[in-house]
Amino acid sequence: MKVLELQSIRREEFGLYYRRTFTADVILDLLSKQIKAPISFIIETSPLGTKTIDVDIDANNLLNYPLLPVSTAIKKYIQELDSQGGLP
């Protein structure tokens, strides 16, 4: 299982500066198939600067694959994308 990319990343305006909310479509390589699924995620920064990422996946397309490894891989991909400045 591998996260290939995030498409159509949209930032939703939220009143708190330390909490950023996004929606996107994730492209996954699952069992030699490419699957596209809508996700929403929140990046929250604590007062000490640590970031917490919460991901909500529309699991209708992922019925035959466990969600925990998918969620972990997406969080890692989002963290790398955010550290490189790739999020709006």
All heavy atoms as an XYZ file, in Angstrom:
701
protein
N       0.848     -1.171      0.000
C       0.000      0.000      0.000
C       0.895      1.235      0.000
O       1.855      1.311      0.751
C      -0.869     -0.024      1.254
C      -2.028      0.911      1.245
S      -1.750      2.660      1.559
C      -0.845      2.637      3.050
N       0.555      2.168     -0.891
C       1.354      3.376     -1.005
C       0.447      4.548     -1.367
O      -0.461      4.407     -2.172
C       2.421      3.182     -2.090
C       3.349      4.352     -2.257
C       4.395      4.060     -3.303
C       5.288      5.273     -3.461
N       6.295      5.065     -4.489
N       0.722      5.698     -0.775
C       0.016      6.923     -1.132
C       0.741      7.526     -2.328
O       1.932      7.829     -2.250
C      -0.004      7.932      0.042
C      -0.690      9.213     -0.373
C      -0.683      7.329      1.257
N       0.030      7.680     -3.430
C       0.646      8.226     -4.632
C       0.596      9.751     -4.657
O       1.584     10.394     -4.974
C      -0.030      7.647     -5.879
C       0.071      6.129     -6.028
C      -0.698      5.664     -7.251
C       1.516      5.692     -6.099
N      -0.580     10.323     -4.348
C      -0.682     11.782     -4.310
C      -1.997     12.229     -3.696
O      -2.930     11.437     -3.544
C      -0.518     12.384     -5.711
C      -1.747     12.332     -6.581
C      -1.553     13.000     -7.925
O      -1.407     14.245     -7.956
O      -1.564     12.283     -8.920
N      -2.046     13.511     -3.361
C      -3.277     14.169     -2.936
C      -3.683     15.124     -4.052
O      -2.873     15.926     -4.513
C      -3.075     14.968     -1.647
C      -2.948     14.183     -0.355
C      -2.708     15.136      0.805
C      -4.171     13.361     -0.087
N      -4.938     15.030     -4.484
C      -5.445     15.898     -5.534
C      -6.536     16.794     -4.983
O      -7.198     16.453     -4.004
C      -6.040     15.073     -6.685
C      -5.064     14.240     -7.440
C      -5.733     13.452     -8.542
O      -6.924     13.198     -8.500
N      -4.951     13.054     -9.537
N      -6.732     17.917     -5.627
C      -7.821     18.848     -5.302
C      -7.822     19.232     -3.825
O      -8.855     19.170     -3.158
C      -9.179     18.256     -5.683
O      -9.210     17.872     -7.020
N      -6.671     19.624     -3.319
C      -6.565     20.015     -1.910
C      -7.231     21.378     -1.739
O      -6.892     22.338     -2.416
C      -5.098     20.085     -1.458
C      -4.404     18.746     -1.687
C      -5.017     20.489      0.012
C      -2.907     18.784     -1.464
N      -8.203     21.433     -0.842
C      -8.911     22.677     -0.556
C      -8.851     22.962      0.941
O      -9.135     22.088      1.749
C     -10.374     22.574     -1.001
C     -10.520     22.421     -2.507
C     -11.934     22.063     -2.919
N     -12.451     20.825     -2.330
C     -12.159     19.595     -2.750
N     -11.326     19.416     -3.734
N     -12.695     18.547     -2.174
N      -8.476     24.179      1.275
C      -8.426     24.581      2.684
C      -9.739     25.255      3.035
O     -10.208     26.145      2.325
C      -7.265     25.539      2.922
C      -7.126     25.910      4.382
C      -5.888     26.720      4.629
N      -5.828     27.081      6.040
C      -4.826     27.703      6.587
N      -3.781     28.045      5.866
N      -4.846     27.999      7.875
N     -10.331     24.812      4.133
C     -11.568     25.403      4.620
C     -11.211     26.409      5.707
O     -10.431     26.108      6.607
C     -12.488     24.320      5.172
C     -12.901     23.312      4.112
C     -13.704     22.163      4.680
O     -14.052     22.195      5.876
O     -13.980     21.229      3.928
N     -11.768     27.587      5.594
C     -11.477     28.631      6.578
C     -12.112     28.270      7.911
O     -13.270     27.873      7.981
C     -11.981     29.978      6.086
C     -11.217     30.514      4.895
C      -9.730     30.658      5.143
O      -9.327     31.070      6.248
O      -8.960     30.338      4.229
N     -11.320     28.409      8.946
C     -11.739     28.089     10.301
C     -11.279     29.226     11.188
O     -10.230     29.813     10.938
C     -11.103     26.750     10.727
C     -11.757     26.090     11.884
C     -13.011     25.535     11.759
C     -11.124     26.016     13.098
C     -13.624     24.906     12.830
C     -11.716     25.390     14.180
C     -12.973     24.840     14.039
N     -12.008     29.568     12.202
C     -11.723     30.734     13.021
C     -10.464     30.667     13.868
O      -9.991     31.683     14.346
N      -9.899     29.501     14.040
C      -8.721     29.342     14.891
C      -7.461     29.248     14.039
O      -7.383     28.461     13.098
C      -8.851     28.081     15.747
C     -10.102     28.016     16.636
C     -10.203     26.661     17.299
C     -10.084     29.119     17.663
N      -6.462     30.066     14.361
C      -5.240     30.110     13.550
C      -4.367     28.873     13.718
O      -3.539     28.561     12.868
C      -4.422     31.363     13.867
C      -3.838     31.370     15.258
C      -2.574     30.862     15.494
C      -4.554     31.878     16.328
C      -2.036     30.851     16.768
C      -4.028     31.875     17.601
C      -2.774     31.363     17.820
O      -2.259     31.351     19.071
N      -4.516     28.140     14.816
C      -3.667     26.977     15.068
C      -4.292     25.674     14.559
O      -3.735     24.599     14.714
C      -3.358     26.838     16.560
C      -4.576     26.715     17.446
C      -5.147     25.473     17.692
C      -5.161     27.831     18.031
C      -6.264     25.348     18.491
C      -6.271     27.716     18.843
C      -6.818     26.477     19.064
O      -7.928     26.359     19.857
N      -5.453     25.785     13.924
C      -6.150     24.599     13.426
C      -6.501     24.812     11.950
O      -7.255     25.702     11.613
C      -7.400     24.371     14.248
C      -8.138     23.138     13.929
C      -9.323     22.987     14.857
N     -10.131     21.877     14.463
C     -10.485     20.892     15.254
N     -10.109     20.924     16.512
N     -11.213     19.912     14.812
N      -5.927     23.982     11.092
C      -6.176     24.087      9.654
C      -6.962     22.867      9.187
O      -6.582     21.735      9.479
C      -4.853     24.190      8.889
C      -4.074     25.439      9.272
C      -2.778     25.547      8.529
N      -1.872     24.468      8.963
C      -0.861     24.006      8.240
N      -0.618     24.472      7.052
N      -0.079     23.057      8.727
N      -8.046     23.106      8.457
C      -8.921     22.047      7.987
C      -8.852     21.976      6.463
O      -8.947     22.996      5.789
C     -10.371     22.314      8.433
O     -10.404     22.485      9.846
C     -11.284     21.178      8.050
N      -8.712     20.758      5.936
C      -8.574     20.546      4.497
C      -9.488     19.421      4.031
O      -9.832     18.534      4.811
C      -7.140     20.130      4.145
C      -6.092     21.129      4.493
C      -5.479     21.112      5.738
C      -5.698     22.095      3.589
C      -4.494     22.017      6.066
C      -4.717     23.013      3.906
C      -4.120     22.977      5.145
N      -9.829     19.447      2.745
C     -10.453     18.317      2.069
C      -9.624     18.040      0.821
O      -9.011     18.951      0.251
C     -11.913     18.590      1.668
O     -11.952     19.736      0.824
C     -12.793     18.806      2.889
N      -9.600     16.776      0.404
C      -8.804     16.398     -0.771
C      -9.259     15.026     -1.258
O     -10.078     14.355     -0.617
C      -7.325     16.365     -0.425
N      -8.713     14.637     -2.381
C      -8.874     13.281     -2.907
C      -7.505     12.620     -2.847
O      -6.524     13.176     -3.331
C      -9.374     13.297     -4.350
C     -10.779     13.857     -4.462
O     -11.597     13.569     -3.574
O     -11.055     14.563     -5.445
N      -7.453     11.435     -2.251
C      -6.188     10.714     -2.139
C      -6.162      9.604     -3.190
O      -7.167      8.942     -3.441
C      -5.978     10.148     -0.714
C      -7.018      9.119     -0.358
C      -4.583      9.580     -0.547
N      -5.017      9.448     -3.829
C      -4.801      8.365     -4.783
C      -3.888      7.349     -4.105
O      -2.765      7.666     -3.720
C      -4.138      8.869     -6.088
C      -4.910     10.029     -6.682
C      -3.986      7.719     -7.081
C      -6.296      9.691     -7.144
N      -4.407      6.123     -3.943
C      -3.676      5.059     -3.256
C      -3.382      3.919     -4.215
O      -4.179      3.635     -5.113
C      -4.509      4.507     -2.095
C      -4.915      5.470     -1.000
C      -5.956      4.823     -0.110
C      -3.707      5.876     -0.191
N      -2.255      3.267     -4.015
C      -1.931      2.036     -4.730
C      -2.188      0.894     -3.761
O      -1.380      0.629     -2.868
C      -0.473      2.065     -5.186
C      -0.102      0.853     -6.007
O      -1.016      0.226     -6.570
O       1.097      0.535     -6.079
N      -3.348      0.232     -3.918
C      -3.733     -0.868     -3.033
C      -3.835     -2.155     -3.843
O      -4.628     -2.240     -4.788
C      -5.097     -0.607     -2.386
C      -5.198      0.486     -1.355
C      -6.633      0.639     -0.898
C      -4.318      0.191     -0.172
N      -3.046     -3.121     -3.490
C      -3.095     -4.434     -4.120
C      -3.051     -4.332     -5.642
O      -3.876     -4.885     -6.361
C      -4.360     -5.175     -3.674
C      -4.544     -5.309     -2.157
C      -5.905     -5.887     -1.839
C      -3.435     -6.149     -1.557
N      -2.098     -3.566     -6.143
C      -1.853     -3.368     -7.580
C      -2.981     -2.637     -8.294
O      -3.109     -2.731     -9.498
C      -1.594     -4.704     -8.272
O      -0.492     -5.347     -7.690
N      -3.833     -1.930     -7.558
C      -4.884     -1.114     -8.155
C      -4.757      0.301     -7.624
O      -4.411      0.501     -6.458
C      -6.277     -1.633     -7.788
C      -6.678     -2.906     -8.455
C      -8.159     -3.147     -8.293
C      -8.397     -3.975     -7.058
N      -9.801     -4.326     -6.857
N      -5.060      1.272     -8.462
C      -5.100      2.655     -8.005
C      -6.528      2.985     -7.607
O      -7.455      2.776     -8.386
C      -4.627      3.613     -9.094
C      -3.146      3.565     -9.307
C      -2.668      4.673    -10.222
O      -3.417      5.524    -10.643
N      -1.378      4.636    -10.526
N      -6.664      3.479     -6.381
C      -7.977      3.802     -5.837
C      -7.990      5.262     -5.431
O      -7.042      5.752     -4.808
C      -8.298      2.899     -4.623
C      -8.391      1.442     -5.079
C      -9.580      3.331     -3.948
C      -8.586      0.460     -3.972
N      -9.063      5.947     -5.765
C      -9.242      7.353     -5.406
C     -10.342      7.431     -4.354
O     -11.418      6.868     -4.544
C      -9.626      8.153     -6.653
C      -9.779      9.620     -6.429
C     -10.077     10.305     -7.755
C     -10.175     11.797     -7.594
N     -10.423     12.460     -8.894
N     -10.051      8.114     -3.248
C     -11.030      8.225     -2.165
C     -10.999      9.643     -1.597
O      -9.924     10.228     -1.441
C     -10.713      7.224     -1.061
N     -12.167     10.202     -1.289
C     -12.198     11.526     -0.661
C     -11.803     11.439      0.813
O     -12.138     10.471      1.494
C     -13.654     11.968     -0.815
C     -14.427     10.712     -0.996
C     -13.500      9.706     -1.605
N     -11.047     12.430      1.263
C     -10.645     12.501      2.667
C     -10.815     13.927      3.157
O     -10.909     14.872      2.372
C      -9.182     12.059      2.896
C      -8.198     13.002      2.189
C      -8.961     10.629      2.487
C      -6.752     12.798      2.595
N     -10.856     14.065      4.453
C     -10.736     15.375      5.095
C      -9.714     15.204      6.204
O      -9.593     14.128      6.790
C     -12.077     15.860      5.638
O     -12.568     14.989      6.616
N      -8.942     16.258      6.446
C      -7.937     16.158      7.501
C      -7.748     17.501      8.180
O      -8.020     18.553      7.610
C      -6.603     15.604      6.978
C      -5.958     16.383      5.869
C      -4.970     17.313      6.138
C      -6.306     16.166      4.551
C      -4.346     18.010      5.118
C      -5.687     16.847      3.521
C      -4.709     17.776      3.801
N      -7.319     17.421      9.428
C      -7.096     18.586     10.266
C      -5.659     18.543     10.762
O      -5.193     17.504     11.232
C      -8.055     18.604     11.471
C      -9.504     18.688     10.986
C      -7.732     19.753     12.417
C     -10.523     18.473     12.085
N      -4.967     19.669     10.644
C      -3.623     19.804     11.201
C      -3.730     20.820     12.328
O      -4.079     21.979     12.106
C      -2.606     20.276     10.149
C      -2.550     19.293      8.985
C      -1.231     20.448     10.789
C      -1.681     19.728      7.842
N      -3.459     20.374     13.535
C      -3.550     21.232     14.707
C      -2.163     21.385     15.323
O      -1.470     20.403     15.565
C      -4.519     20.642     15.723
C      -4.829     21.563     16.855
C      -6.009     21.105     17.685
O      -6.795     20.276     17.214
O      -6.126     21.579     18.821
N      -1.768     22.631     15.569
C      -0.461     22.927     16.136
C      -0.628     23.289     17.610
O      -1.407     24.178     17.950
C       0.203     24.093     15.380
O       0.220     23.785     13.982
C       1.615     24.320     15.863
N       0.116     22.611     18.478
C       0.042     22.883     19.918
C       0.857     24.135     20.240
O       1.653     24.602     19.422
C       0.574     21.687     20.700
O       1.973     21.641     20.628
N       0.711     24.686     21.446
C       1.504     25.852     21.836
C       3.017     25.605     21.822
O       3.800     26.534     21.691
C       1.027     26.147     23.256
C      -0.326     25.561     23.344
C      -0.304     24.363     22.443
N       3.414     24.337     21.913
C       4.839     24.008     21.896
C       5.357     23.745     20.483
O       6.528     23.447     20.292
C       5.107     22.789     22.773
C       4.770     22.976     24.253
C       4.978     21.679     25.013
C       5.597     24.092     24.851
N       4.478     23.817     19.479
C       4.890     23.661     18.096
C       4.724     22.275     17.513
O       5.004     22.069     16.334
N       4.284     21.301     18.305
C       4.067     19.963     17.757
C       2.752     19.941     16.986
O       1.772     20.579     17.374
C       4.043     18.895     18.863
O       3.024     19.220     19.798
C       5.378     18.817     19.571
N       2.753     19.188     15.893
C       1.569     19.133     15.043
C       0.898     17.778     15.174
O       1.559     16.740     15.193
C       1.947     19.379     13.586
C       2.438     20.782     13.354
C       2.730     21.035     11.904
C       3.223     22.473     11.737
N       3.504     22.788     10.344
N      -0.430     17.810     15.241
C      -1.245     16.611     15.289
C      -2.098     16.575     14.032
O      -2.734     17.572     13.688
C      -2.157     16.619     16.531
O      -1.359     16.783     17.701
C      -2.952     15.342     16.626
N      -2.110     15.440     13.358
C      -2.878     15.297     12.131
C      -3.987     14.285     12.369
O      -3.733     13.168     12.831
C      -1.981     14.839     10.966
C      -0.880     15.864     10.722
C      -2.807     14.626      9.701
C       0.162     15.427      9.735
N      -5.217     14.675     12.058
C      -6.388     13.809     12.187
C      -6.980     13.625     10.792
O      -7.281     14.601     10.123
C      -7.398     14.436     13.141
C      -8.569     13.535     13.422
O      -8.394     12.303     13.391
O      -9.670     14.069     13.678
N      -7.134     12.369     10.361
C      -7.605     12.066      9.006
C      -8.935     11.336      9.075
O      -9.107     10.408      9.864
C      -6.571     11.195      8.252
C      -7.089     10.813      6.886
C      -5.248     11.908      8.140
N      -9.881     11.750      8.232
C     -11.165     11.075      8.090
C     -11.260     10.587      6.645
O     -11.236     11.390      5.715
C     -12.311     12.027      8.422
C     -13.651     11.347      8.380
O     -13.712     10.135      8.649
O     -14.653     12.027      8.073
N     -11.368      9.263      6.465
C     -11.354      8.653      5.144
C     -12.741      8.132      4.815
O     -13.380      7.487      5.638
C     -10.359      7.476      5.095
C      -8.987      7.916      5.571
C     -10.295      6.864      3.706
C      -8.052      6.769      5.852
N     -13.191      8.389      3.580
C     -14.417      7.770      3.090
C     -14.061      6.346      2.687
O     -13.434      6.115      1.655
C     -14.978      8.552      1.906
C     -16.284      7.966      1.399
O     -16.845      7.097      2.083
O     -16.726      8.379      0.315
N     -14.428      5.386      3.512
C     -13.949      4.010      3.364
C     -14.768      3.159      2.398
O     -14.544      1.958      2.308
C     -13.918      3.337      4.731
N     -15.690      3.730      1.661
C     -16.496      2.930      0.738
C     -15.648      2.238     -0.325
O     -15.963      1.140     -0.753
C     -17.554      3.801      0.058
C     -18.609      4.253      1.031
O     -18.833      3.627      2.048
N     -19.253      5.360      0.719
N     -14.566      2.878     -0.757
C     -13.706      2.296     -1.790
C     -12.670      1.333     -1.224
O     -12.010      0.643     -1.982
C     -12.979      3.409     -2.554
C     -13.929      4.307     -3.289
O     -14.996      3.875     -3.702
N     -13.559      5.549     -3.448
N     -12.506      1.279      0.076
C     -11.432      0.497      0.695
C     -11.968     -0.691      1.490
O     -11.415     -1.055      2.509
C     -10.610      1.401      1.618
C     -10.105      2.712      1.036
C      -9.455      3.549      2.120
C      -9.138      2.465     -0.086
N     -13.020     -1.307      1.026
C     -13.685     -2.342      1.806
C     -12.815     -3.560      2.098
O     -12.978     -4.201      3.124
C     -14.959     -2.793      1.091
C     -16.045     -1.734      0.981
C     -17.203     -2.284      0.163
C     -16.519     -1.304      2.340
N     -11.885     -3.886      1.234
C     -11.076     -5.091      1.412
C      -9.689     -4.804      1.962
O      -8.794     -5.626      1.817
C     -10.951     -5.840      0.080
C     -12.273     -6.369     -0.390
O     -13.131     -6.698      0.412
N     -12.447     -6.427     -1.696
N      -9.513     -3.659      2.567
C      -8.192     -3.308      3.082
C      -8.359     -2.640      4.445
O      -9.244     -1.809      4.621
C      -7.474     -2.350      2.115
C      -5.981     -2.375      2.259
C      -5.223     -3.321      1.585
C      -5.325     -1.457      3.077
C      -3.848     -3.359      1.705
C      -3.950     -1.489      3.206
C      -3.220     -2.442      2.519
O      -1.859     -2.480      2.652
N      -7.531     -2.992      5.439
C      -7.655     -2.384      6.767
C      -7.344     -0.885      6.749
O      -6.447     -0.441      6.033
C      -6.641     -3.141      7.619
C      -5.863     -3.998      6.708
C      -6.501     -3.993      5.363
N      -8.087     -0.122      7.524
C      -7.962      1.331      7.498
C      -6.773      1.865      8.286
O      -6.284      2.949      7.983
C      -9.240      1.982      8.023
C     -10.429      1.920      7.080
C     -11.633      2.579      7.722
C     -10.105      2.579      5.771
N      -6.295      1.152      9.287
C      -5.199      1.662     10.112
C      -3.920      1.904      9.313
O      -3.344      2.988      9.392
C      -4.937      0.744     11.304
C      -3.913      1.248     12.303
C      -4.356      2.581     12.897
C      -3.701      0.240     13.402
N      -3.442      0.960      8.495
C      -2.241      1.259      7.713
C      -2.472      2.358      6.674
O      -1.573      3.147      6.383
C      -1.873     -0.060      7.044
C      -2.920     -1.026      7.369
C      -3.845     -0.428      8.361
N      -3.672      2.424      6.127
C      -3.998      3.481      5.160
C      -3.946      4.837      5.846
O      -3.330      5.784      5.348
C      -5.383      3.234      4.528
C      -5.809      4.417      3.679
C      -5.382      1.962      3.709
N      -4.569      4.942      7.000
C      -4.590      6.201      7.754
C      -3.179      6.625      8.157
O      -2.817      7.798      8.041
C      -5.472      6.042      8.989
O      -5.463      7.190      9.763
N      -2.366      5.689      8.614
C      -0.993      5.991      9.017
C      -0.168      6.489      7.832
O       0.582      7.462      7.952
C      -0.338      4.743      9.634
O      -1.138      4.291     10.726
C       1.061      5.039     10.122
N      -0.315      5.848      6.682
C       0.428      6.265      5.490
C      -0.016      7.645      5.014
O       0.818      8.467      4.603
C       0.249      5.235      4.380
N      -1.307      7.925      5.077
C      -1.809      9.237      4.664
C      -1.299     10.320      5.608
O      -0.884     11.401      5.163
C      -3.345      9.235      4.583
C      -3.807      8.340      3.432
C      -3.887     10.645      4.405
C      -5.303      8.123      3.376
N      -1.291     10.056      6.911
C      -0.780     11.034      7.873
C       0.693     11.345      7.612
O       1.104     12.505      7.658
C      -0.957     10.515      9.302
C      -2.375     10.564      9.795
C      -2.468     10.018     11.204
C      -3.898      9.953     11.677
N      -3.996      9.447     13.060
N       1.474     10.317      7.341
C       2.896     10.519      7.054
C       3.068     11.346      5.785
O       3.900     12.250      5.732
C       3.592      9.170      6.919
C       5.066      9.274      6.696
C       5.707      7.902      6.615
C       7.189      8.042      6.320
N       7.837      6.756      6.145
N       2.279     11.053      4.753
C       2.352     11.794      3.498
C       1.971     13.264      3.713
O       2.635     14.162      3.197
C       1.432     11.146      2.459
C       1.562     11.735      1.087
C       2.533     11.284      0.204
C       0.703     12.737      0.651
C       2.664     11.817     -1.059
C       0.823     13.281     -0.614
C       1.795     12.820     -1.465
O       1.925     13.351     -2.714
N       0.918     13.510      4.480
C       0.480     14.885      4.771
C       1.551     15.623      5.553
O       1.832     16.798      5.291
C      -0.863     14.878      5.526
C      -1.988     14.408      4.598
C      -1.189     16.254      6.098
C      -3.301     14.137      5.312
N       2.170     14.962      6.527
C       3.221     15.587      7.329
C       4.399     16.004      6.450
O       4.920     17.112      6.591
C       3.687     14.625      8.418
C       4.686     15.218      9.374
C       5.049     14.226     10.475
O       4.862     13.022     10.329
N       5.574     14.740     11.557
N       4.807     15.139      5.533
C       5.901     15.474      4.627
C       5.509     16.616      3.683
O       6.301     17.521      3.431
C       6.301     14.245      3.818
C       6.988     13.175      4.630
C       7.227     11.896      3.850
O       6.952     11.862      2.632
O       7.678     10.922      4.469
N       4.281     16.571      3.176
C       3.793     17.623      2.279
C       3.735     18.971      2.993
O       4.122     19.998      2.438
C       2.423     17.234      1.744
C       1.858     18.014      0.575
C       2.743     17.851     -0.654
C       0.447     17.544      0.261
N       3.300     18.971      4.252
C       3.222     20.205      5.030
C       4.608     20.750      5.347
O       4.834     21.957      5.276
C       2.434     19.953      6.322
C       2.167     21.219      7.096
O       1.863     22.269      6.473
O       2.249     21.190      8.344
N       5.549     19.879      5.665
C       6.900     20.357      5.987
C       7.605     20.930      4.758
O       8.486     21.771      4.895
C       7.730     19.233      6.602
O       7.984     18.229      5.656
N       7.215     20.492      3.563
C       7.795     21.019      2.320
C       7.038     22.242      1.819
O       7.430     22.818      0.800
C       7.787     19.941      1.236
C       8.655     18.763      1.554
C       8.458     17.623      0.564
O       7.631     17.702     -0.341
N       9.227     16.568      0.739
N       5.955     22.626      2.495
C       5.181     23.803      2.090
C       4.225     23.524      0.934
O       3.855     24.433      0.216
N       3.795     22.285      0.769
C       2.931     21.914     -0.341
C       1.443     22.043     -0.090
O       0.656     21.722     -0.963
N       1.055     22.521      1.085
C      -0.370     22.693      1.383
C      -0.770     24.153      1.253
O       0.017     25.044      1.580
C      -0.688     22.198      2.800
C      -0.534     20.703      3.041
C      -0.775     20.379      4.505
C      -1.494     19.913      2.173
N      -1.995     24.409      0.770
C      -2.438     25.810      0.650
C      -2.657     26.482      1.986
O      -2.853     25.881      2.974
C      -3.735     25.709     -0.135
C      -4.181     24.296     -0.048
C      -2.986     23.477      0.305
